[in-house]
Amino acid sequence: MKYNVKTAGMGCAHCIANMTKAMEAMNAKVTRMELNDFDIEFEGTPDEIRAAVTELGFDFISAEEK
């Protein structure tokens, strides 16, 4: 499934790199990554995305199917 994910708290390139690594670690393919807004292809659930985002210390806003 393709998801658009919205977060809060990402403020720099280091944040983007950490989020990209976290998504890839859960076998999500990152197709677009910007501060607080990114797209992934992922066969899991929005709850799994939420857990990965909050584990990094960012606020999870939404993960909507595209």
HUVENVEN-V543132 format. One record per residue. RES is the residue in one small letter. PSI is psi in radians with two decimals (none if undefined). Layout:
BEGIN
RES|PSI, RES|PSI
END
This chain:
BEGIN
m|2.66, k|2.34, y|2.52, n|2.19, v|2.30, k|2.35, t|3.14, a|2.55, g|-0.20, m|2.22, g|0.02, c|3.06, a|-0.57, h|-0.70, c|-0.76, i|-0.77, a|-0.76, n|-0.72, m|-0.72, t|-0.81, k|-0.72, a|-0.72, m|-0.76, e|-0.58, a|-0.43, m|0.39, n|0.54, a|2.42, k|2.07, v|2.13, t|-0.33, r|2.35, m|2.07, e|2.97, l|2.10, n|0.26, d|2.02, f|2.82, d|2.44, i|2.75, e|2.15, f|2.34, e|0.23, g|-2.77, t|2.81, p|-0.54, d|-0.62, e|-0.66, i|-0.81, r|-0.79, a|-0.74, a|-0.72, v|-0.84, t|-0.50, e|-0.53, l|-0.17, g|0.17, f|2.77, d|2.34, f|2.19, i|-0.95, s|2.79, a|1.76, e|2.37, e|2.41, k|none
END
